Amino acid sequence: MPYYEKKVEKLYYSIGEVSRMLDVPVSTVRFWENEFDILKPMKNKKGNRMFTPSDIKNLKIIHHLVKDEGMTLSGVKKRLTGKWDETDYKYEINESLQRIKTILMDIRDNI
């Protein structure tokens, strides 16, 4: 079995790094920050936004609901207001299935 190094997680990510992770413009990340109360990035002395891994997870959930499921921002707000735990749980399942799919495809390609 091939050796995989564990991905190193940083404590804080800049808004540019976050926009590259999500493949969206920086302005979209700023807009989502203003629209959703669950996003509270820290700001350093210069005023630069510093996102924690939990902020990034929340952004990924919002990105998934808007881009993949085609929900409107008001629909995402309603879903997150009432059913945050359920949405988070479904997102975790989706992420797990995507990792399993990647592993299985890697195994298939190496056979």
Secondary structure, 3 states (H helix, E strand, C coil): CCCCCCCCCCCCEEHHHHHHHHCCCHHHHHHHHHHCCCCCCEECCCCCEEECHHHHHHHHHHHHHHHHCCCCHHHHHHHHHHCHHHHHHHHHHHHHHHHHHHHHHHHHHHC
